Amino acid sequence: MSGSPSSGKAAAALLGFLVGGAAGFLLTEAVAVFFAFALDRVLDVEHNGALLAVFAGVPVLCAVLGAAIGAYRAGRRPPT
């Protein structure tokens, strides 16, 4: 990779952000599907503010965590 080491770290953080956000979205969807099919209960986020906050916050939290992990792992990589 050409460029400064910080650009590699930024690229890894961006990739981690995208992958973490996607994982968080899949996690919330998997929970919703589990409640809908296994427990026969639909999660209504329209009338429940706490549930809406969780469904909005989990992908964001996973994205930030993924960015931090990506930046950390890029910083530990030996220079090539």
C-alpha positions in Angstrom: 0.0 0.0 0.0 1.5 3.4 -0.9 1.0 6.4 1.3 1.5 7.1 4.9 0.8 4.6 7.6 -2.1 6.7 8.9 -3.9 6.4 5.6 -3.7 2.6 6.0 -5.1 2.9 9.5 -7.9 5.2 8.2 -8.8 2.7 5.5 -8.9 -0.1 8.0 -11.0 1.9 10.4 -13.4 2.7 7.5 -13.7 -0.9 6.6 -14.2 -1.9 10.2 -16.9 0.8 10.5 -18.8 -0.6 7.4 -18.4 -4.2 8.5 -19.4 -3.5 12.1 -22.4 -1.5 11.0 -23.5 -4.3 8.7 -23.0 -6.8 11.5 -25.1 -4.7 13.9 -27.9 -4.4 11.4 -27.9 -8.2 10.8 -27.9 -8.7 14.6 -31.0 -6.5 15.1 -32.8 -8.2 12.2 -31.9 -11.6 13.5 -33.4 -10.7 16.9 -36.6 -9.4 15.2 -36.9 -12.5 13.1 -36.4 -14.7 16.2 -39.2 -12.9 18.1 -41.5 -13.0 15.1 -41.1 -16.6 14.2 -40.0 -18.5 17.3 -41.9 -16.5 19.9 -44.8 -15.3 17.7 -44.4 -11.8 18.9 -43.8 -8.8 16.7 -41.5 -6.1 18.1 -43.3 -2.8 17.7 -40.7 0.0 17.7 -43.3 2.6 16.8 -44.8 2.7 20.3 -41.8 1.7 22.4 -39.1 4.4 22.6 -36.6 2.2 24.4 -36.9 -0.6 21.8 -36.5 2.0 19.0 -33.3 3.3 20.7 -31.9 -0.2 20.9 -32.7 -1.0 17.3 -31.1 2.3 16.2 -28.2 2.1 18.6 -26.9 -1.4 18.1 -25.8 -0.9 14.5 -24.1 2.4 15.4 -22.4 0.9 18.4 -21.2 -2.1 16.3 -20.0 0.3 13.6 -17.9 2.3 16.1 -16.6 -0.8 17.7 -15.6 -2.2 14.2 -13.8 1.1 13.4 -11.9 0.9 16.6 -10.9 -2.7 16.1 -9.9 -2.0 12.5 -7.7 1.0 13.5 -6.2 -1.0 16.3 -5.3 -4.0 14.1 -3.9 -1.8 11.4 -1.7 -0.1 14.0 -0.3 -3.5 15.1 0.6 -4.7 11.6 4.3 -4.7 11.0 5.4 -2.3 8.2 6.0 -4.0 4.8 
